[in-house]
Amino acid sequence: MGDFEYEQAEKKLIKILQEAEEFDVDKEAWISLEELKEVVGV
């Protein structure tokens, strides 16, 4: 994985984590592990 790809993946993960923090107040808003994998592209 090149530097650019690594940075893009890191930015995407940070964005997901920030969104997860926003949903922390509303436990019903959490997505499943399978949905997270789809978002991340795993």
Secondary structure as the mmCIF struct_conf table of DSSP 4:
data_model
#
loop_
_struct_conf.conf_type_id
_struct_conf.id
_struct_conf.beg_label_comp_id
_struct_conf.beg_label_asym_id
_struct_conf.beg_label_seq_id
_struct_conf.end_label_comp_id
_struct_conf.end_label_asym_id
_struct_conf.end_label_seq_id
HELX_RH_AL_P HELX_RH_AL_P1 ASP A 3 GLU A 22
HELX_RH_3T_P HELX_RH_3T_P1 PHE A 23 VAL A 25
HELX_RH_3T_P HELX_RH_3T_P2 LYS A 27 ALA A 29
HELX_LH_PP_P HELX_LH_PP_P1 TRP A 30 SER A 32
HELX_RH_AL_P HELX_RH_AL_P2 LEU A 33 VAL A 40
TURN_TY1_P TURN_TY1_P1 GLY A 41 GLY A 41
#
